[in-house]
């Protein structure tokens, strides 16, 4: 004969009442009403067909059957509480792994990592290079930091941090062949690009009013790179004119290693922090807020 289990909520109410010796105290611990606890206890009496508590003055005492039930439940709920506490502790103590494209990591995040660790020590941040330049949540990461264009996938939660701006940049040594008032003069140099951002040059050229056919020919004769990091180093070396997010060349522009003769344009993309749905945001939200503050500097 199969014996049915009473509802776990009723057993929880019984265990708390038996342990604390009071319906009122059990209600406070479980954040429910006195009446809700009383109804759960009554349902257990009906389930087992015997009373589990007896009145003793203004209080309650366990009956023989109640003591029998408590002996097993106390140990079971103690183990449940210990297991939940251990899991919560392990999750909170585990490193928060942030995946980031290599170019964004090298050119923006690494120079700020020391400050991030100092200001968010509880995060225990671990950084890994993204498996691809395209954003997404990889299996070994708690979150991903990347540029991307909406709409966002339904299976992720996205913290938008900063609108993307892109600019054409060049080494100062090539500025003799460039007129900052005439964007078309960039075609006197080789165009540098990455396969991961094929839309960047067309977006920038369109905003500057340049001809599509002339751009297509220049890109066909240009030089491609697998990663943005190598693209930027090629630009610094004077190999041509590169296109890149302004955020990633900001330090080079300030130091004079690169020049952006025609300024920057805003694209539909955003720098975002991506997280799987149902993530515990108590750890990710401080990181998102830190990133927003840092990006505002």
Backbone as a ProteinNet text record, in pm:
[ID]
protein_1_A
[PRIMARY]
XXXXXXXXXXXXXXXXXXXXXXXXXXXXXXXXXXXXXXXXXXXXXXXXXXXXXXXXXXXXXXXXXXXXXXXXXXXXXXXXXXXXXXXXXXXXXXXXXXXXXXXXXXXXXXXXXXXXXXXXXXXXXXXXXXXXXXXXXXXXXXXXXXXXXXXXXXXXXXXXXXXXXXXXXXXXXXXXXXXXXXXXXXXXXXXXXXXXXXXXXXXXXXXXXXXXXXXXXXXXXXXXXXXXXXXXXXXXXXXXXXXXXXXXXXXXXXXXXXXXXXXXXXXXXXXXXXXXXXXXXXXXXXXXXXXXXXXXX
[TERTIARY]
85.1	0	88.3	58.9	138.7	83.7	171.7	131.6	165.1	66.2	87.6	154.6	234.3	300.9	209.7	203.8	132.6	211.7	151.3	223.2	346.3	452.9	575.8	552.6	466.6	438.7	376.5	290.9	230.1	334.8	422.8	528.1	623.6	647.5	735.5	672.1	540.9	470.3	473.7	455	459	597.8	702.3	838.7	873.9	837	868.2	791.8	663.5	582.6	637	672.8	726.1	860.7	944.3	1076.8	1071.1	981.1	973.7	872.1	783	685.7	573.3	551.3	448.9	406.5	274.5	222	263.4	259.7	295.4	442.6	531.3	673.3	698.2	627.1	640.9	594.4	483.4	431.4	532.3	595.1	695.6	815.2	862.3	979.8	951.1	831.5	797.2	732.9	717.1	659.7	519.8	436.9	296.8	212	80.2	-8.9	-25.8	-71.9	-104.1	-208.4	-307.9	-413.6	-363.8	-262.8	-208.8	-140.2	-66.3	-1.4	-106.9	-209	-314.7	-382.9	-407.1	-471.6	-380.5	-252.3	-158.9	-154.7	-153.8	-151.9	-279.7	-392.7	-520	-521	-460.5	-457.7	-374.3	-269.9	-189.8	-267.3	-342.2	-426.5	-522.3	-580.8	-677.1	-605.2	-484.9	-410.8	-377.6	-327	-286.6	-401.8	-507.4	-621.9	-601.7	-499.2	-473.1	-425.6	-450.9	-398.8	-248.5	-177.5	-31.7	7.9	-80.9	-57.8	-177.3	-149.2	-256.2	-237.7	-349	-341	-290.4	-205.4	-154.2	-154.2	-261.6	-278.4	-298.3	-213.4	-223.1	-130.3	-54.6	38.4	-0.8	93.4	73.7	186	152.2	254	230.1	336.6	324.4	255.8	171.2	115.9	219.6	187.8	278.9	303.9	197.1	213	291.3	269.3	344.9	492.6	528.3	669.2	731.4	651.9	702.8	733.5	643.1	664	781.2	790.2	896.7	1035.1	1048.3	1180.1	1243.1	1162	1216.1	1227.4	1128.1	1127.5	1239.1	1269.9	1372.8	1505.4	1543.6	1669.6	1662.5	1546.8	1532.6	1540.9	1469.9	1472	1606.3	1672.1	1805.7	1901	1891.5	1976.3	1941.6	1811.5	1770.6	1828.7	1818.4	1872	2023.2	2091.2	2236.7	2274.5	2200.5	2229.8	2208.4	2098	2069.2	2174	2212.7	2313.8	2448.1	2483.5	2610.4	2612.1	2500.1	2492.5	2500.6	2427.7	2430.4	2571.6	2640.3	2776.1	2871.8	2857.5	2945.2	2924.3	2796.9	2766.8	2823.5	2807	2853.5	3004.9	3070.1	3215.4	3285	3211.7	3271.4	3306.4	3410.4	3445.4	3331.7	3316.7	3223.5	3303.7	3273.3	3352.7	3291.9	3371	3327.2	3399.1	3321.9	3378.1	3380.7	3487.5	3505.4	3589	3552	3636.3	3778.1	3876	4015	4050	3994.8	4025.5	3971.2	3848.7	3789.1	3863.1	3903.4	3978	4112.5	4186.9	4322	4322.5	4230.2	4237.4	4155.7	4060.4	3981.6	3976.5	3947.4	3923.3	4051.7	4155.5	4278.4	4337.1	4342.1	4395.4	4313	4191.5	4103.7	4079.1	4138.5	4112	4154.5	4268.1	4314.7	4214.4	4163.3	4063.2	3934.1	3894.7	3772.8	3785.9	3901	3922.3	3920.3	3976.9	3979.9	3839.4	3759.9	3630.1	3519.2	3536.7	3437.1	3506.8	3569.6	3644.5	3557.3	3431.5	3342.9	3304.6	3321.7	3281.9	3374.5	3499.7	3599.4	3601.3	3619.4	3608.4	3719.3	3679.3	3770.7	3734.3	3832.5	3807	3859.9	3778.3	3820.7	3792.5	3866.9	3845.3	3725.1	3636.3	3517.9	3558.7	3474.7	3502.4	3486.1	3409.8	3386.1	3370.8	3395.7	3374.9	3227.1	3140.7	2997.3	2950.5	2861.4	2820.6	2732.1	2734.4	2653.7	2703.1	2625.6	2665.2	2732.9	2862.4	2931.8	2924.9	2946.5	2918.2	3001.1	3122.3	3208.7	3203.3	3104.3	3098.2	2970.1	2983.8	2867.1	2800.3	2878.8	2826.8	2922.4	2874.7	2956.2	2948.6	3063	3070.2	3105.1	3018.7	3042.6	2958.5	3002.3	2922.6	2825.8	2702.1	2604.4	2489.1	2415.3	2297.9	2170.9	2071.1	1941	1873.1	1769.5	1702.7	1785	1759.9	1833.8	1764.4	1840	1780	1693.4	1587.9	1495.6	1558.5	1660.8	1717.1	1821.5	1844.5	1943.3	1882.3	1943.1	1911.6	2026.2	1994.3	2096.6	2097.4	2213.6	2234.6	2300.8	2229.9	2288.9	2375.9	2501.4	2597.7	2633	2648.6	2699.1	2666.3	2612.8	2596.4	2733.3	2740.8	2868.2	2891	3013.5	3058.7	3178	3181.7	3296.3	3364	3492.3	3565.9	3674.5	3708.9	3821.5	3946.7	4047.8	4170.3	4291.8	4394.2	4513.6	4634.3	4749.9	4873	4905	4960.4	4996.7	5090.3	5170	5264.6	5196.7	5065.6	4991.9	4907.8	4909.7	4822.1	4858.8	4981	5017.7	4932.7	4874.7	4794.4	4644.1	4607.1	4466.7	4422.4	4303.1	4241.3	4124.1	4131.2	4027.3	3892.6	3889.2	3762.1	3703.8	3780.6	3736.2	3754.6	3648	3657.8	3705.9	3678.4	3716.6	3868.1	3943.1	4089.3	4144.9	4063.1	4111	4139.9	4074.2	4093.4	4233.3	4312.5	4451.5	4536.6	4477.6	4546.7	4473.6	4541.2	4477.7	4378.6	4260.9	4162.3	4186.9	4181.6	4201.4	4068.5	4039.7	3910.1	3921.2	3815.9	3806	3682.1	3691.9	3577.9	3464.3	3494	3389.7	3297.5	3339.4	3255.3	3242.8	3182.4	3174.9	3089.6	2998.6	2909.2	2973.1	3089.2	3147	3184.1	3262.7	3300.5	3179	3084	2966.3	2886.3	2872.4	2799.8	2870.2	3001.5	3077.1	3075.8	3098.2	3102.9	2969.2	2859.2	2726.8	2704.1	2746.8	2730.4	2814.7	2924.9	3012.1	2973.5	2872.6	2828.9	2921.1	2998.7	3090.3	3018.8	3069.6	3006.8	3028	2921.1	2926.4	3023.3	3020.2	3105.7	3253.3	3285	3424.7	3472.2	3382.7	3417	3438.8	3349.9	3361.5	3493.3	3535.4	3662.2	3779.6	3770.8	3879	3891.6	3777.9	3782.2	3836.2	3803	3852.6	4004.7	4058.5	4204	4268.1	4187.1	4237	4295.5	4311.4	4373.2	4281.1	4246.9	4161.9	4242.7	4185.6	4248.4	4143.4	4188	4095.2	4043.2	4126.8	4089.8	4113.5	4029.5	4039.9	4172.2	4223.9	4350.1	4461.8	4468.4	4571.4	4544.5	4418.3	4381.5	4435.7	4419.7	4465.9	4618.3	4686.2	4831.8	4879.2	4806.2	4840.3	4822.2	4714.3	4691.8	4802.4	4841.3	4949.3	5079.7	5101.2	5223	5220.4	5108.2	5100.4	5068.7	5001.4	4969.7	4845.2	4768.9	4648.8	4552.4	4427	4321.4	4231.2	4209.6	4128.7	3998.4	3900.7	3771.8	3755.4	3713.6	3707.5	3613.3	3561.9	3485.1	3574.2	3521	3600.4	3649	3567.5	3605.5	3738.9	3764.9	3884.4	4008.2	3990.4	4106.5	4122.9	4040.1	4042.5	4181.8	4245.7	4378.8	4481	4468.2	4561	4541.2	4416.1	4388.6	4444.8	4428.7	4480.5	4632.6	4695.9	4842.4	4903.5	4822.4	4873.1	4922.5	4906	4947.1	4859.1	4732.5	4638.2	4565.2	4510.4	4432.5	4299.5	4191	4059.3	4020.6	4064.7	4049	3903.8	3811.4	3673.1	3576.6	3630.6	3543.8	3481.5	3371.6	3305.8	3158	3098.8	2953.6	2895.5	2768.8	2702.8	2636.3	2645.7	2584.1	2467.7	2389.8	2281.6	2330.7	2459.4	2512.1	2525.7	2531.9	2549.7	2655.5	2731.8	2816.1	2725.8	2718.4	2622.7	2687.7	2628.5	2661.2	2548.2	2580.2	2482	2485.3	2366.4	2357.6	2247.9	2263.7	2153.6	2032.6	1914	1791.4	1793.9	1720.8	1713	1848.4	1938.8	2066.4	2045.3	2123.9	2120.7	2186.9	2106.3	2160	2225.8	2227.4	2295.5	2444.7	2499.1	2641	2661.9	2570.7	2590.7	2556.5	2458.5	2418.3	2529.5	2604.4	2716.9	2819.7	2844	2937.7	2884.5	2756	2695.7	2703.9	2676.7	2684.2	2827.6	2924.1	3064.7	3104.6	3064.6	3097.5	3038	2913.6	2850.6	2928	2967.9	3044.1	3178.2	3245.1	3375.2	3364.3	3260.9	3240.5	3204.6	3155.6	3119.9	3236	3352.9	3470.9	3519.8
-119.6	0	124.1	219	340.4	445.6	502.2	604.2	741.2	829	962.1	1051.9	1143.6	1241.1	1362.1	1418.5	1545	1655.6	1769.9	1880.2	1922.3	1956.8	1999.3	2125.3	2214.8	2338.3	2308.1	2204.8	2167.3	2108.1	2022.5	1965.2	2073.7	2172.2	2283.2	2361.4	2385.4	2457.6	2376.9	2245.5	2159.8	2162.2	2147.7	2142.6	2271	2385.1	2513.2	2529.3	2489.2	2500.2	2409.7	2287.5	2193.3	2240.3	2294.7	2338.5	2463.9	2556.1	2683.6	2682.6	2581.6	2568.9	2669.2	2730.5	2834.6	2853.7	2863	2892.1	3032.1	3125.2	3263.9	3274.1	3206.1	3209.5	3143.3	3033	2966.4	3057.1	3128	3220	3331.3	3383.5	3489.5	3437.7	3318	3263.1	3238	3189.5	3155	3270.1	3383.8	3504.4	3478.9	3410.5	3388.2	3427	3417.7	3455.2	3340.8	3376.5	3276.9	3179.2	3232.9	3149.2	3049.6	3091.6	3001.8	2882	2905.6	2795.2	2702.1	2760	2678.2	2589.7	2642.2	2563.3	2450.5	2476.8	2372.1	2260.1	2297.6	2195.7	2113.5	2179.1	2108.3	2009.8	2050.7	1961.5	1836.7	1852	1734.9	1641	1697	1614	1531.7	1595.4	1526	1422.4	1454.9	1361.5	1232.7	1247.4	1130	1068.8	1145.8	1095.3	1095.6	1166.6	1177.4	1318.9	1370.8	1503.8	1497.2	1599.8	1605.1	1699.2	1790.8	1881.5	1873.5	1903.1	1914.5	2046.8	2106.8	2232.7	2209.6	2299.9	2296.3	2439.5	2476.4	2615.6	2700.7	2802.2	2887.8	2839.4	2733.9	2685.4	2552.1	2492.7	2364.1	2270.6	2141.6	2038.6	1929.7	1858.9	1750.4	1629.9	1567.1	1439.1	1331	1208	1096.8	1085.6	1100.4	1092.7	1213	1328.5	1446.6	1429.9	1371.7	1348.2	1251.2	1151.9	1055.5	1124	1211.8	1282.4	1380.4	1448	1546.9	1482.8	1363.4	1300.3	1284.9	1253.4	1240.5	1373.5	1461.1	1588.8	1681.7	1682.2	1773.7	1748.9	1622.3	1589.1	1621	1591.1	1614.8	1763.9	1847	1990.3	2052.7	1998.1	2047.3	2022.2	1904.1	1873	1962.2	1987.9	2077.9	2217.2	2269	2401.9	2406	2301.1	2296.3	2289.3	2210.5	2196.6	2328	2396.5	2525	2628.9	2631.5	2727.7	2700.3	2571.7	2535.7	2576	2550.8	2588.6	2739.3	2812.6	2958.4	3010.7	2950.8	2993	2964	2846.5	2810.5	2902.4	2933.9	3021.4	3160.1	3211.8	3347	3355.3	3243.8	3244.5	3208.5	3152.1	3114.9	3240	3235.8	3351.8	3386.8	3515.3	3561.7	3571.5	3484.1	3475.4	3564.3	3659.2	3752.6	3721.7	3688.1	3666.5	3799.6	3821.8	3950.6	3930.2	3991	3980.5	4028.5	3965.1	3996.4	4143	4205.9	4346.7	4437.3	4411.7	4490.5	4465.9	4340.5	4306.1	4378.1	4369.5	4425.3	4577.5	4636.9	4780.7	4862.9	4801	4881.1	4820.7	4690.3	4633.4	4611.5	4556.5	4525.6	4649.5	4765.3	4882.5	4923.9	4871.5	4908.7	4794.2	4679.1	4561.1	4580	4643.7	4660.8	4742.3	4849.8	4932.9	4854.7	4774.2	4693.6	4596.4	4528.1	4433.3	4504.3	4625.1	4698.6	4742.6	4787.9	4845.2	4741.5	4623.7	4515.4	4386.5	4385.4	4266.6	4144.3	4164.4	4050.2	3976.2	4039.9	3977.8	3862.4	3869.8	3766.9	3743.9	3851.8	3849.3	3768.9	3685.2	3612.2	3647.8	3683.5	3726.1	3621.3	3586.1	3494.2	3558.8	3518.2	3570.4	3499.7	3576	3518.4	3420.6	3319.7	3219.8	3277.9	3386.9	3451	3600.1	3679.8	3824.3	3858.1	3767.4	3790.5	3763.1	3848.2	3831.6	3709.9	3660.2	3545.8	3494.3	3409.1	3353.9	3219.7	3212.2	3085.5	3005.5	2875.4	2782.6	2808.8	2860.4	2878.6	3019.8	3099.8	3239.5	3271	3358.9	3410	3521.4	3593.7	3705.4	3732.4	3809.4	3847.4	3997.9	4060.1	4202.8	4216.2	4282.9	4288.8	4397.4	4440.9	4528.8	4444.2	4489.9	4418.1	4512.5	4475.4	4553.1	4481.2	4554.5	4492.1	4449.7	4362.1	4315.3	4210.4	4198.2	4103.7	3968.5	3860.3	3725.9	3712.9	3632.6	3617	3545.3	3463.8	3381.4	3454.1	3583.4	3657.4	3783.1	3829.4	3959.9	4052	4172	4261	4393.4	4430.8	4563.6	4648.9	4747.8	4837.4	4939.9	4952	5035.9	5164	5153.7	5269.1	5255.5	5361.7	5356.5	5347.9	5269.9	5256.8	5375	5426.7	5524	5463.1	5479.2	5429.4	5545.1	5529.1	5634.2	5572.3	5643.7	5603.8	5664.4	5580.7	5627	5596	5677.4	5666	5710.4	5657.3	5700.2	5844.3	5924.4	6063.1	6072.1	5968.8	5972.1	5972.3	5935.2	5935.1	6060.2	6150.9	6267.8	6362.6	6354.2	6440.1	6411	6289.6	6249.8	6257.9	6319.9	6322.1	6465	6498	6628	6604.7	6660.6	6638.6	6695.4	6782.4	6837.1	6756.4	6656.7	6576.8	6427.9	6360	6217.1	6130.3	6172	6089.1	6077.2	6163.5	6154.2	6030.5	5963.4	5838.9	5732.4	5743.1	5641.8	5644.6	5747	5750.5	5650.8	5591.4	5494.8	5360.7	5255.9	5124.1	5123.4	5064.3	5050.5	4921.1	4930.5	4815.8	4782.2	4652.7	4612.3	4475.5	4438	4303.7	4234.8	4104.5	4027.8	4022.3	4041	4031.9	4153.1	4263.4	4383.8	4434.7	4355.1	4396.4	4520.9	4549.9	4663.9	4796.6	4794.1	4916.5	5018.3	4977	5072.2	5124.9	5039.1	5092.5	5191.9	5166.4	5260	5394.6	5391.1	5515.3	5589.6	5517.9	5580.4	5642.9	5575.1	5629.4	5760.5	5765.4	5887.4	6002.3	5968.2	6070.5	6107	6036.9	6066.2	6013.8	5910.8	5854.8	5755.2	5737.4	5650.2	5503.1	5425.2	5282.8	5206.6	5237.2	5165.6	5192.9	5317.2	5351.6	5282.7	5274.8	5206	5057.5	4996	4853.3	4821.5	4906.4	4884.8	4899.9	5001.7	5025.3	4908.6	4852.8	4738.9	4614.7	4600.1	4485.5	4489.5	4609.6	4626.1	4645.9	4640.4	4666.8	4543.6	4554.5	4447.4	4410.3	4281.4	4234.1	4168.1	4169.8	4107.4	4026.8	3920	3835.5	3903.2	3986.2	4047.6	4197.7	4269.7	4414.5	4459.6	4381.4	4418.2	4429.7	4332.3	4335.9	4450.2	4476.3	4587.1	4718.8	4741.4	4865.8	4877.5	4766.7	4769.7	4799.3	4749	4778.6	4926.9	4985.2	5128.6	5210.3	5173.6	5244.5	5234.7	5119.2	5099	5174.2	5240.4	5319.2	5240.1	5124.1	5041	5086.5	5179.1	5225.3	5289.4	5308.6	5369.4	5258.3	5256.4	5151.6	5209.7	5121.7	5160.5	5083.9	5153.3	5087.6	5162	5094.2	5164.4	5269.2	5387.7	5494.7	5454.6	5379.7	5338.5	5265.7	5185.4	5102.8	5175.3	5294.8	5371.9	5502	5520.7	5644.9	5674.7	5574.6	5596.4	5629	5564.3	5592.4	5733.9	5780.3	5916.8	6018.7	5990.4	6083.2	6089.6	5974.7	5970.6	6018.3	6031.9	6074.8	5962.6	5837.4	5724	5713.6	5754.5	5753	5887	5914.9	6036.7	5997.2	6064.6	6043	6173	6190.1	6319.6	6363.5	6266.2	6301.2	6275.8	6261.8	6242.4	6103.7	6092.2	5961.9	5973.7	5859.3	5853.1	5747.5	5765.4	5666.2	5559.9	5434.3	5322.7	5267.3	5175.9	5114.5	5021.6	4986.9	4891.3	4954	4868.3	4909.8	4821.2	4878.3	4795.5	4744.2	4612	4551.4	4445.8	4427.5	4314.5	4214.7	4096.1	3990.6	3887.1	3846.4	3742.1	3643.9	3516.6	3421.8	3464.9	3436.4	3463.7	3388.3	3442	3382.4	3380.5	3468.9	3480.4	3556.3	3520.9	3593.8	3729.7	3835.2	3965.9	4039.6	3980.1	4046	4059	3974.4	3982.5	4060.1	4045.7	4109.7	4258.1	4298.5	4439.7	4532.6	4497.3	4584.7	4598	4489.8	4497.2	4589.5	4577.6	4664.6	4810.7	4839.6	4977.6	5028.9	4942.7	4983.7	5016.1	4931.9	4955.2	5086.6	5115.4	5240.7	5361.3	5353.3	5464.7	5482.3	5370.8	5376.8	5432.1	5393.3	5440.9	5589.3	5637.9	5780.8	5871.5	5812.9	5893.7	5966.4
0	0	0	-89	-99.9	-3.5	78.2	175	118.4	112.7	58.3	161.8	112.7	199.6	216.4	334.9	350.4	283.5	258	192.7	273.4	203.1	270.2	352.1	303.4	378.1	514	519.6	647.6	740.8	687.6	769.5	820.1	735.5	776.8	891.4	879.9	986.7	1116.3	1106.4	1224.9	1287.7	1206.4	1259	1331.9	1273.4	1337.2	1467.8	1469.7	1591.7	1701.7	1664.6	1762.8	1817.2	1730.7	1772.7	1858	1821.6	1892.5	2007	2005.3	2112.6	2107.4	1990	1981.5	1837.2	1817.4	1684.7	1641.8	1735	1704.5	1660.4	1733.4	1698.6	1563.2	1535.7	1406.8	1293.7	1317.1	1215.6	1186.7	1291.8	1273.2	1193.9	1227.5	1158.3	1011.5	980.9	842.8	766.4	834.4	771.1	715.8	795	760.3	881.6	866.9	976.5	1075.2	1195	1298.3	1245.1	1174.1	1118.8	1016.2	936.2	833.9	898.9	1007.8	1078.9	1138.9	1198.8	1261	1157.8	1038.9	933.8	885.9	877.1	836	940.4	1068.5	1174.7	1173.2	1149.8	1143.9	1027.3	913.6	796.4	825.4	907.1	943.7	1035.7	1131.6	1217.7	1132.9	1031.3	945	858.5	813.3	728.2	803.4	926.9	1004.1	1085	1103.6	1178.8	1329.1	1376.3	1520.5	1549	1670.7	1705.5	1731	1684.4	1703	1816.5	1850.5	1963.2	2057.7	2184	2284.2	2356.4	2400.1	2471.8	2612.6	2658.4	2795.8	2846.4	2912.7	2952.9	2829.3	2813.5	2695.5	2583.2	2610.5	2511.1	2451.7	2381.1	2316	2355.4	2368.2	2386.8	2284.1	2251.2	2155.2	2219.3	2140.6	2183.3	2153.4	2189	2160.9	2011.2	1932.8	1786.6	1734.7	1795.5	1754.9	1780.3	1895.4	1926.9	1827.2	1786.1	1688.2	1555.5	1514.2	1388.1	1400.2	1513.4	1530.7	1526.4	1581.5	1589.3	1451.4	1352.1	1216.6	1144.6	1166.6	1094.5	1139.6	1267.6	1317.3	1247	1235.9	1168.5	1019.9	958	813.8	780.9	857.3	829.1	865.8	968.1	1000.8	884.7	822.9	707.8	588	570.2	461.8	481	605	632	610.6	656.9	639.2	492.1	414.5	271.6	198.2	230.3	166.6	203.5	331.3	376.4	309.4	295.7	232.3	85.4	16.8	-124	-140.9	-59.1	-66	-40.3	58.2	90.7	-25.1	-84.7	-196.4	-315.6	-344.6	-458.3	-435.3	-313.9	-285	-277.3	-241.3	-229.8	-360.9	-456.9	-585.3	-665	-746.8	-829	-925.1	-952.2	-1054.4	-1183.5	-1279.3	-1401.9	-1510.2	-1556.3	-1659.8	-1789.8	-1894.7	-2028.2	-2102.3	-2176.8	-2243.2	-2369.5	-2481.8	-2601.4	-2571.9	-2635.3	-2606.7	-2625.6	-2727.9	-2753.8	-2643.9	-2600.4	-2492.4	-2361.7	-2340.6	-2220.2	-2217.3	-2326.4	-2328.6	-2327.6	-2402.8	-2423.6	-2324.9	-2253.9	-2159.1	-2019.9	-2009.7	-1877.2	-1796.8	-1858.6	-1784.2	-1715.2	-1781.6	-1710.6	-1588.8	-1575.9	-1465	-1366.9	-1394.1	-1311.5	-1165.9	-1144.6	-1007.3	-926.5	-986.5	-918.3	-895.7	-993.3	-979.5	-862.1	-853	-743.1	-607.8	-602.5	-476.2	-434.3	-530.8	-498.5	-486.2	-547.6	-536	-491.3	-373.7	-331.2	-310.2	-269.4	-243.1	-371.2	-485.5	-612.5	-649.8	-607.2	-641.8	-793.7	-865.8	-1011.6	-1077.4	-1171.4	-1258.9	-1401.9	-1483	-1620.8	-1717.6	-1817.7	-1923.3	-2058.3	-2159	-2294.3	-2355.8	-2417.2	-2481.1	-2590	-2608.3	-2711.4	-2850.4	-2861.7	-2989.7	-2968.3	-3074.1	-3064.9	-3054.4	-3100.7	-3091.5	-2948.9	-2893.7	-2754.3	-2733.1	-2611.5	-2573.2	-2440.5	-2376.2	-2248.1	-2270.6	-2241.4	-2258.1	-2129.5	-2142	-2032.7	-1908.2	-1922.6	-1806.1	-1749.7	-1790.8	-1748.8	-1672.3	-1572.7	-1500.3	-1578.7	-1659.9	-1738.6	-1853.4	-1951.2	-2066.1	-2085.4	-2108	-2138.6	-2286.2	-2365.1	-2509.5	-2574.4	-2691.9	-2776.4	-2858.3	-2872.4	-2954.9	-2987.9	-3091.8	-3132.1	-3088.2	-3037.8	-3006.6	-3135.6	-3126	-3003	-2930.4	-2798.3	-2716.5	-2713.8	-2706.3	-2697.4	-2572.2	-2581.4	-2469.2	-2351.6	-2377.5	-2269.8	-2186.6	-2211.5	-2134	-2074.3	-1965.8	-1909.1	-1945.1	-1991.7	-2044.9	-1969.2	-1916.5	-1858.8	-1966.4	-2020.3	-2119.4	-2046.7	-2089.3	-2018.6	-2092.1	-2225.2	-2300.1	-2448.4	-2512	-2658.2	-2724.9	-2830	-2901	-2993.8	-2992.4	-3090.6	-3163	-3293.3	-3369.5	-3440.7	-3465.7	-3535.6	-3622.4	-3727.6	-3812.3	-3750.8	-3729.5	-3663.2	-3748.6	-3729.1	-3811.2	-3729.8	-3765.4	-3700.4	-3740.5	-3649	-3683.8	-3803.9	-3827.5	-3938.3	-4074.6	-4079.2	-4205.8	-4225.5	-4129.4	-4137.1	-4250.8	-4305.3	-4418.9	-4541.8	-4547.6	-4664.2	-4636	-4525.9	-4485.4	-4458.1	-4505.2	-4479.1	-4383.8	-4264.2	-4163.3	-4204.7	-4305.7	-4353.8	-4468.1	-4516.4	-4631.2	-4600.6	-4553.3	-4518.9	-4634.9	-4758.8	-4873.7	-4888.3	-4821.8	-4833.4	-4763.6	-4683.1	-4620.5	-4725.7	-4843.8	-4946.9	-5008	-4971.8	-5017.2	-4939.1	-4834.3	-4750.3	-4754.5	-4712.2	-4703.8	-4589.2	-4610.4	-4503.5	-4427.4	-4296.2	-4207.4	-4140.6	-4125.9	-4072.2	-4005.8	-3930.2	-3872.4	-3927.4	-3947.2	-3999	-3898.1	-3769.9	-3667.2	-3666.4	-3726.6	-3730.7	-3874.3	-3964.5	-4105.2	-4128.4	-4033.6	-4052.2	-4013	-3947.4	-3892.2	-4000.6	-4100	-4205	-4281.5	-4324.4	-4393.5	-4307.9	-4177.9	-4091	-4085.7	-4068.8	-4058.6	-4192.3	-4301.4	-4433.5	-4469.9	-4435.3	-4463.9	-4389.8	-4263.2	-4184.8	-4240.5	-4308.5	-4365.6	-4508.5	-4563.1	-4699	-4806.6	-4776.5	-4876	-4966.5	-5085.5	-5183.5	-5147.3	-5157.8	-5123.8	-5214.4	-5342.9	-5437.8	-5409.8	-5377	-5348.5	-5221	-5120.9	-4997	-5022.5	-5101.5	-5129.6	-5198.2	-5292.5	-5361.7	-5265	-5178	-5082.1	-4983.5	-4939.9	-4847.8	-4917.2	-5045.6	-5121.6	-5133.5	-5134.3	-5144.8	-5007.4	-4902.5	-4768.6	-4701.6	-4569.6	-4491.3	-4375.9	-4367.3	-4258.8	-4148.4	-4026.9	-3909.8	-3834.3	-3770	-3695.5	-3569.7	-3507.7	-3381	-3385.6	-3314.2	-3309.6	-3248.5	-3155.5	-3091.6	-3195.9	-3286.4	-3390.6	-3488.8	-3514.1	-3602.3	-3548.6	-3417.9	-3358.9	-3362.6	-3338.7	-3345.4	-3487.2	-3587.1	-3726.2	-3755.7	-3700	-3719.4	-3654	-3532.2	-3462.3	-3542	-3606.8	-3686.5	-3818.4	-3849.1	-3971.5	-4095.9	-4079.7	-4196.8	-4270.7	-4214.5	-4280.7	-4183.2	-4230.7	-4148.6	-4097.1	-3966.4	-3903.5	-3851.6	-3831.9	-3773.8	-3642.3	-3536.9	-3406	-3312.1	-3209.6	-3106	-3038.5	-3019.8	-2959.3	-2819.6	-2746.5	-2611.8	-2610.4	-2713.5	-2715.7	-2766.6	-2821.5	-2868.3	-2790.4	-2686.7	-2609.7	-2554.7	-2497.4	-2440.1	-2548.8	-2665.2	-2775.9	-2829	-2831.9	-2878.4	-2780.6	-2649.9	-2549.4	-2550.2	-2575.5	-2574.8	-2706	-2811	-2940.9	-3028.1	-2984.5	-3068.5	-3191.5	-3178.3	-3289.3	-3294.7	-3412.8	-3434.7	-3498	-3456.2	-3517.3	-3588.9	-3714.2	-3781.8	-3799	-3811	-3843	-3726.8	-3606.8	-3491.2	-3489.3	-3416	-3398.3	-3430.2	-3466.7	-3487.7	-3394.2	-3358.2	-3272.8	-3359.1	-3316.1	-3388.5	-3306.7	-3363.5	-3285	-3175.2	-3176.3	-3078.3	-2940.1	-2839.9	-2701.4	-2636	-2546.2	-2460.5	-2349.1	-2335.7	-2243.5	-2156.4	-2039.8	-1953.4	-1968.4	-2019.4	-2046.2	-1935.5	-1887.6	-1785	-1821.6	-1784	-1804	-1722	-1770.7	-1694.8	-1562.5	-1463.3	-1329.2	-1258.4	-1299.2	-1228.6	-1098.4	-995.5	-869.7	-891.3	-904.9	-939.8	-824.3	-706.3	-595.4	-623.1	-709.5	-744.4	-874.1	-968.9	-1099	-1097.2	-1017.5	-1015.8	-967.8	-861.5	-823.7	-935.1	-1010.8	-1121.8	-1230.4	-1262.9	-1364.9	-1323.2	-1196.6	-1148.6	-1152	-1116.4	-1122.2	-1266	-1359.3	-1499.7	-1549.5	-1510	-1551.6	-1498.1	-1370.6	-1312.6	-1383.6	-1410.8	-1474.7	-1617	-1686	-1823	-1826.8	-1714.1	-1706.9	-1678.2	-1644.9	-1614.4	-1737.5
[MASK]
+++++++++++++++++++++++++++++++++++++++++++++++++++++++++++++++++++++++++++++++++++++++++++++++++++++++++++++++++++++++++++++++++++++++++++++++++++++++++++++++++++++++++++++++++++++++++++++++++++++++++++++++++++++++++++++++++++++++++++++++++++++++++++++++++++++++++++++++++++++++++++++++++++++++++

